[in-house]
Amino acid sequence: MHVELPIAAFIAAFVVLIPIPWHWRARQVSTLSIIIWLFLSNIIYAVNAIIWSDNVRVVMPVWCDIATKLQMGSNVALPAACLCLCIHLERIASVRQVSIDRKMKQRWFVFDILMCWGLPIIYMALHYVVQGHRFDIVEDFGCRPTTYVSVAAIFLVFLPPMILSMATFIVAGLALRHFFRRRASFSKHLQNSQSGLSSSHYFRLILMSLVEMVWSLTISSLNVAFTTRGGLRPWHDWNFVHSGFLQVGQFPLAVVPEGIRRWTFALWWAIPVSTFVFVAFFASGEEAMKEYRAIYQWCRRVVLRRPLAAPVRVSQFSYK
């Protein structure tokens, strides 16, 4: 049993919730969506690792139907959320709009919801087109989504996350260009834009998006190369692709080739690593320190029933 898998996934699911309070107050749909998608992905990984530890029995098939679709959705939801975040930051930093009115905030909110949640739903639905059978079960990893590797899969499944990641690079580059061009007066510009962001928070958000997209694009490219290493399968018609759709593939690790086994391990760690990278950018920032102090004061006052220390007044003395 690989006990490190559920432990790492549960830890990642817990720590990703740490930045929620200050992102909730800022009403940042994109960052909140990243948190929710990473949380769901890690919970799915943890539960799968526990249920299918040392076995490939077909249990909880409905769970697998839901979990595999959410896994597919996260592939496009995370880069889409990072793209929305960078678009938001680029608009704030540019001179095209000095302040943000209520109507503009509503339009951005709708756009973020459609990109972070509407687009993944469409992506999950389109995955059914190239879903050769119901799902696979891999020992110690649980249920995994399946894809009929063909030309249609390239356009419907593999390319969208990569296109979103590359678009994020472009928009993040423009946002960084605004940042460095008016670096001296950038804090005042952010204040005038009524965005609620500080310069350090702004820079961390962009840097986080870039790092996450470098990681995501690398994993996506390697996954495409690995999945298509044997060539593309012919697309005859819908009935041919979906024949035997209710089949469930069962793969004990003993029968999985060494190369595929290593890649499965590496691909599994992509989500926990993405989670820890995301948290690292916010767990030690100024906003985090304020939140930690507030939690400490609450625990001291409510849990420990100890009054907060009164501020010490320093008397003024004059010496002759």
Steps between C-alpha positions, in 0.01 A plus 500: 500500500629843406398678819668821384236552231187559715707682766646744245161554335320567829773742613478683167120515528532653847773757431333629183212626716734726700486800258120490469418781752691782333409389146135479608512855635659617176221322304756354258302239308804368313715430807204357691432272202863383502467417869173308453624301199827411674309400813262275305785343303701420812198355681428275201863388490503427874174303499608303193835412656326367812219303332718337232807435712640163387187413300318573175149392598212678327343670799324837516452531121284813534779664700738416216266648239490829690864500609640433154294779347617743768857393434451584134339833591793599720735459202343804334358679806838579658658665192169676426494644853863614471417665167205685657723614784765635261236675286368664817849609606586630154184713489576644842858584409424655161400859442189400307288533813585716798232365736264203514129577515223265610392404148857410407533283812180316405630433148829369636314281748288341224806454278695331782209267584463397135873438459566330835183286510309521172800411284596193710140374480511527120842333499370212715204456264723498190725241661214252456558523122842335539426291811560148374366325808364585844823531703814317607601385847871498576621333818590756773379788282134416456273596214647696211332662198547336162555658161487345153831637369416641159502824301173597667660452843786731404259788431237427766712384795872566463521841331255715707706497825818578305336787311371648826845469657667677208236774506575546870869553419412774252261687729731461801783643292289807420409540867866479604585755233253747658643419843860574409421804282335689785666324792570826687135609502338156483376497861316827444359370173364188674344717768330717239367191322317394821614141444590436863840363395843605623806493276639191673166317475470596132850374422443173691179431308675544164802297604278224636308485170822480299651226716177299497471532122863400442434193713163430334632547145796273571278225643245536218768484229666195654162333544410555134838366388472197727137425412553527123838322496338199329325712239140607457216252469266522199165675540245298308171617648321564829383140542849362446657730763228436759455128447528327835465835677398343834829314522721579803873447456675343802878533528693346791843661530663161451383492136567867425829554311771677697502810278123549525514439874762771550307746286179426692680583825645822353166608354322432829731737687424786261188608693651493853811683374281765330316540830815551704633748243177699519502506881870595513426833330242599763589317821774747595374825352385813681135396479583157642686649796199717585273196477727293724504775762121527488464122544746502789314782673167323450634173644654684795177687572238231427673165545755572770282767668795728546462875454723665247793686646434871533739725311783633717508875537842653517526799732683803375786620714702813465851504618672815606 
